Amino acid sequence: MKHHTPETIKAPFARYSHGVEVPSGYRLMFCSGQLSISVDDEIPETAEAQTELCFRNVAAILEAAGMSLKDIVRINAYVTDRAHLPGYMKVRDRLFADPAPASTLMIVSGFAREAFKVEIEVIAAAPE
């Protein structure tokens, strides 16, 4: 992967790359948005715990394809309030070292259930 953060534009506000180039010979995996619900329908209370569960769910999907979190090239994350940003970012920054994936974080009005505070979708790429 080649990470692009040109010096001719404003540096990222947090730990993410402005762009990630996927070389030829890689296969792509597009993961649907994952909400923080466990197999037994438990939903953690805090945004931080919800983020942990979202990324565990993403990791399980990637593992089914022989990939891992290290193969993520793009993260789209959604939170329902600015107050949830620190919890989300704490987990994301712990899981993704530099150079980090490309990333977008949006504040949205809500999800299918009011208890959800975080949703995460990713694109991953790994060698054929």
Backbone as CSV, one residue per row, in Angstrom:
resi,resn,N_x,N_y,N_z,CA_x,CA_y,CA_z,C_x,C_y,C_z
1,MET,0.842,-1.178,0.000,0.000,0.000,0.000,0.888,1.242,0.000
2,LYS,0.401,2.241,-0.648,1.114,3.512,-0.636,0.168,4.560,-0.041
3,HIS,0.604,5.178,1.051,-0.203,6.185,1.732,0.176,7.568,1.211
4,HIS,-0.846,8.369,0.942,-0.613,9.700,0.383,-1.138,10.776,1.334
5,THR,-0.247,11.603,1.797,-0.585,12.775,2.586,0.303,13.909,2.076
6,PRO,-0.095,14.538,0.960,0.756,15.558,0.331,0.992,16.761,1.235
7,GLU,2.188,17.289,1.163,2.525,18.476,1.947,1.873,19.737,1.393
8,THR,1.255,19.641,0.214,0.630,20.803,-0.419,-0.796,21.051,0.075
9,ILE,-1.312,20.165,0.947,-2.630,20.379,1.544,-2.513,20.242,3.065
10,LYS,-3.520,20.684,3.772,-3.541,20.635,5.233,-3.356,19.197,5.717
11,ALA,-2.475,19.008,6.682,-2.238,17.685,7.260,-3.521,17.148,7.891
12,PRO,-3.659,15.840,8.007,-4.843,15.269,8.656,-5.031,15.815,10.072
13,PHE,-6.292,15.920,10.490,-6.619,16.418,11.824,-6.339,15.384,12.908
14,ALA,-6.263,14.123,12.523,-6.059,13.038,13.482,-5.219,11.959,12.795
15,ARG,-5.211,10.772,13.360,-4.408,9.682,12.799,-5.166,9.026,11.641
16,TYR,-4.956,9.530,10.446,-5.469,8.919,9.225,-4.656,9.453,8.054
17,SER,-4.730,8.762,6.919,-4.054,9.197,5.701,-5.076,9.847,4.788
18,HIS,-4.659,10.863,4.043,-5.583,11.469,3.082,-5.963,10.480,1.990
19,GLY,-5.061,9.601,1.609,-5.361,8.607,0.589,-4.493,7.377,0.754
20,VAL,-5.010,6.245,0.301,-4.256,4.995,0.306,-4.395,4.374,-1.073
21,GLU,-3.269,4.134,-1.706,-3.248,3.549,-3.042,-3.080,2.034,-2.923
22,VAL,-3.977,1.304,-3.569,-3.925,-0.151,-3.553,-3.276,-0.617,-4.857
23,PRO,-2.154,-1.332,-4.770,-1.472,-1.763,-5.987,-2.236,-2.867,-6.714
24,SER,-1.903,-3.075,-7.978,-2.526,-4.168,-8.723,-2.145,-5.492,-8.067
25,GLY,-2.971,-6.492,-8.267,-2.719,-7.793,-7.657,-3.306,-7.941,-6.264
26,TYR,-4.099,-6.970,-5.829,-4.758,-7.043,-4.526,-6.244,-7.297,-4.718
27,ARG,-6.829,-8.030,-3.785,-8.279,-8.221,-3.799,-8.896,-7.277,-2.775
28,LEU,-10.087,-6.823,-3.053,-10.761,-5.854,-2.185,-11.905,-6.513,-1.435
29,MET,-12.136,-6.040,-0.219,-13.261,-6.474,0.598,-14.007,-5.227,1.051
30,PHE,-15.303,-5.161,0.766,-16.152,-4.055,1.191,-17.059,-4.575,2.300
31,CYS,-16.910,-4.025,3.496,-17.719,-4.453,4.640,-18.870,-3.485,4.863
32,SER,-20.047,-4.031,5.022,-21.205,-3.223,5.384,-20.975,-2.580,6.735
33,GLY,-21.733,-1.518,7.017,-21.624,-0.865,8.308,-21.935,-1.832,9.436
34,GLN,-21.068,-1.851,10.436,-21.247,-2.742,11.579,-21.666,-1.932,12.796
35,LEU,-22.763,-2.355,13.392,-23.248,-1.736,14.616,-22.744,-2.548,15.802
36,SER,-22.841,-1.971,16.958,-22.278,-2.583,18.164,-23.288,-3.488,18.847
37,ILE,-23.575,-4.604,18.191,-24.491,-5.577,18.789,-23.817,-6.943,18.770
38,SER,-23.867,-7.618,19.895,-23.217,-8.926,20.015,-24.142,-10.022,19.486
39,VAL,-23.614,-11.220,19.381,-24.401,-12.356,18.908,-25.627,-12.575,19.794
40,ASP,-25.510,-12.285,21.090,-26.646,-12.463,22.003,-27.436,-11.172,22.216
41,ASP,-27.368,-10.263,21.238,-28.159,-9.016,21.212,-27.806,-8.004,22.291
42,GLU,-26.609,-8.097,22.869,-26.155,-7.110,23.848,-25.591,-5.898,23.106
43,ILE,-25.895,-4.707,23.620,-25.388,-3.452,23.067,-24.665,-2.727,24.194
44,PRO,-23.343,-2.534,24.067,-22.617,-1.819,25.123,-23.153,-0.399,25.302
45,GLU,-22.951,0.153,26.472,-23.477,1.481,26.784,-22.628,2.607,26.203
46,THR,-21.308,2.544,26.365,-20.460,3.679,25.999,-20.045,3.630,24.527
47,ALA,-19.733,4.792,23.990,-19.257,4.872,22.609,-17.941,4.112,22.455
48,GLU,-17.088,4.175,23.461,-15.811,3.456,23.392,-16.046,1.948,23.297
49,ALA,-16.910,1.415,24.156,-17.205,-0.025,24.137,-17.923,-0.411,22.841
50,GLN,-18.787,0.460,22.351,-19.454,0.186,21.082,-18.450,0.150,19.935
51,THR,-17.486,1.056,19.961,-16.455,1.079,18.919,-15.648,-0.206,18.954
52,GLU,-15.278,-0.659,20.144,-14.544,-1.924,20.287,-15.316,-3.066,19.629
53,LEU,-16.611,-3.144,19.911,-17.431,-4.227,19.367,-17.590,-4.087,17.858
54,CYS,-17.768,-2.873,17.366,-17.863,-2.669,15.913,-16.610,-3.190,15.222
55,PHE,-15.437,-2.830,15.746,-14.197,-3.289,15.130,-13.993,-4.799,15.309
56,ARG,-14.482,-5.387,16.403,-14.414,-6.855,16.548,-15.275,-7.518,15.474
57,ASN,-16.454,-6.942,15.219,-17.325,-7.476,14.174,-16.661,-7.353,12.806
58,VAL,-16.055,-6.197,12.535,-15.326,-6.000,11.280,-14.202,-7.025,11.172
59,ALA,-13.455,-7.227,12.248,-12.342,-8.184,12.238,-12.831,-9.595,11.911
60,ALA,-13.994,-9.972,12.422,-14.549,-11.303,12.142,-14.882,-11.452,10.657
61,ILE,-15.440,-10.407,10.065,-15.759,-10.438,8.631,-14.475,-10.556,7.815
62,LEU,-13.491,-9.748,8.168,-12.219,-9.787,7.446,-11.548,-11.148,7.603
63,GLU,-11.593,-11.706,8.809,-10.981,-13.008,9.050,-11.603,-14.081,8.161
64,ALA,-12.908,-13.997,7.931,-13.584,-14.960,7.063,-13.026,-14.928,5.641
65,ALA,-12.420,-13.797,5.263,-11.818,-13.648,3.933,-10.300,-13.778,3.974
66,GLY,-9.758,-14.215,5.109,-8.314,-14.351,5.237,-7.603,-13.017,5.378
67,MET,-8.302,-12.022,5.910,-7.734,-10.684,6.097,-7.776,-10.317,7.576
68,SER,-7.219,-9.143,7.902,-7.249,-8.648,9.277,-7.419,-7.130,9.262
69,LEU,-7.482,-6.549,10.444,-7.595,-5.095,10.548,-6.425,-4.395,9.869
70,LYS,-5.270,-5.048,9.803,-4.089,-4.458,9.169,-4.287,-4.247,7.669
71,ASP,-5.276,-4.917,7.086,-5.544,-4.798,5.646,-6.525,-3.676,5.310
72,ILE,-7.045,-2.991,6.315,-8.022,-1.918,6.066,-7.334,-0.730,5.403
73,VAL,-7.931,-0.264,4.308,-7.406,0.908,3.602,-8.311,2.127,3.781
74,ARG,-9.562,1.909,4.178,-10.485,3.026,4.378,-11.488,2.685,5.458
75,ILE,-11.737,3.662,6.337,-12.746,3.549,7.391,-13.764,4.670,7.195
76,ASN,-15.031,4.311,7.201,-16.113,5.295,7.289,-16.788,5.038,8.631
77,ALA,-16.761,6.023,9.502,-17.350,5.861,10.831,-18.410,6.922,11.049
78,TYR,-19.420,6.530,11.807,-20.550,7.407,12.094,-20.819,7.364,13.587
79,VAL,-20.993,8.526,14.202,-21.365,8.625,15.609,-22.573,9.551,15.718
80,THR,-23.338,9.388,16.783,-24.570,10.157,16.915,-24.420,11.463,17.685
81,ASP,-23.203,11.751,18.169,-23.016,12.984,18.923,-21.520,13.297,18.999
82,ARG,-21.176,14.574,19.010,-19.765,14.951,19.158,-19.162,14.404,20.448
83,ALA,-19.973,14.212,21.453,-19.497,13.679,22.730,-18.935,12.268,22.580
84,HIS,-19.289,11.567,21.506,-18.805,10.202,21.289,-17.477,10.159,20.537
85,LEU,-17.009,11.300,20.038,-15.757,11.332,19.275,-14.556,10.823,20.080
86,PRO,-14.345,11.267,21.320,-13.162,10.795,22.061,-13.142,9.271,22.249
87,GLY,-14.268,8.669,22.561,-14.324,7.215,22.734,-14.009,6.487,21.448
88,TYR,-14.596,6.955,20.354,-14.322,6.353,19.046,-12.838,6.497,18.692
89,MET,-12.317,7.712,18.806,-10.940,7.976,18.383,-9.924,7.237,19.259
90,LYS,-10.216,7.059,20.531,-9.308,6.326,21.417,-9.102,4.900,20.907
91,VAL,-10.191,4.245,20.534,-10.099,2.871,20.041,-9.448,2.849,18.661
92,ARG,-9.889,3.700,17.759,-9.321,3.727,16.405,-7.818,3.971,16.448
93,ASP,-7.383,4.942,17.240,-5.963,5.263,17.302,-5.132,4.135,17.905
94,ARG,-5.726,3.362,18.808,-5.025,2.217,19.389,-4.897,1.076,18.376
95,LEU,-5.920,0.880,17.550,-5.934,-0.241,16.615,-5.141,0.009,15.337
96,PHE,-4.966,1.276,14.959,-4.348,1.582,13.672,-3.132,2.467,13.857
97,ALA,-1.968,1.895,13.556,-0.701,2.614,13.676,-0.456,3.440,12.419
98,ASP,0.575,4.260,12.466,0.954,5.042,11.289,1.725,4.162,10.317
99,PRO,1.497,4.266,9.029,0.479,5.135,8.432,-0.899,4.502,8.579
100,ALA,-1.833,5.292,9.000,-3.196,4.827,9.242,-3.995,4.830,7.935
101,PRO,-5.122,4.109,7.914,-5.962,4.089,6.718,-6.558,5.468,6.433
102,ALA,-7.079,5.617,5.225,-7.899,6.783,4.924,-9.148,6.666,5.803
103,SER,-9.721,7.794,6.199,-10.819,7.722,7.156,-11.738,8.932,7.046
104,THR,-13.022,8.673,7.222,-14.017,9.730,7.322,-14.844,9.455,8.568
105,LEU,-15.115,10.494,9.345,-15.919,10.380,10.562,-17.045,11.394,10.465
106,MET,-18.279,10.908,10.557,-19.443,11.783,10.424,-20.337,11.701,11.652
107,ILE,-20.967,12.802,11.959,-21.955,12.841,13.027,-23.324,12.755,12.357
108,VAL,-24.110,11.765,12.777,-25.410,11.509,12.168,-26.507,11.613,13.225
109,SER,-27.747,11.693,12.776,-28.852,11.880,13.721,-29.244,10.607,14.459
110,GLY,-28.898,9.450,13.925,-29.239,8.219,14.627,-29.156,7.004,13.731
111,PHE,-29.412,5.828,14.365,-29.367,4.549,13.676,-30.687,3.810,13.889
112,ALA,-30.752,2.553,13.469,-31.977,1.760,13.534,-32.528,1.624,14.956
113,ARG,-31.628,1.543,15.931,-32.033,1.504,17.342,-31.393,2.679,18.050
114,GLU,-32.126,3.281,18.940,-31.642,4.456,19.656,-30.397,4.165,20.488
115,ALA,-30.222,2.933,20.926,-29.077,2.572,21.776,-27.746,2.631,21.031
116,PHE,-27.782,2.541,19.698,-26.541,2.569,18.925,-25.977,3.980,18.874
117,LYS,-24.676,4.084,19.143,-23.984,5.373,19.096,-22.935,5.420,17.986
118,VAL,-22.494,4.247,17.508,-21.387,4.142,16.558,-21.723,3.111,15.485
119,GLU,-21.348,3.419,14.250,-21.399,2.445,13.162,-20.112,2.598,12.352
120,ILE,-19.545,1.476,11.933,-18.270,1.506,11.206,-18.343,0.601,9.992
121,GLU,-17.942,1.149,8.835,-17.802,0.342,7.628,-16.384,0.524,7.105
122,VAL,-15.857,-0.492,6.449,-14.475,-0.440,5.992,-14.331,-1.014,4.591
123,ILE,-13.211,-0.657,3.984,-12.719,-1.300,2.765,-11.338,-1.821,3.118
124,ALA,-11.093,-3.085,2.764,-9.793,-3.711,3.019,-9.221,-4.233,1.710
125,ALA,-7.912,-4.383,1.667,-7.239,-4.919,0.482,-6.081,-5.804,0.934
126,ALA,-5.959,-6.962,0.286,-4.882,-7.893,0.610,-4.367,-8.522,-0.673
127,PRO,-3.122,-8.948,-0.661,-2.567,-9.578,-1.876,-3.388,-10.781,-2.303
128,GLU,-3.438,-11.021,-3.614,-4.159,-12.174,-4.160,-3.590,-13.448,-3.595
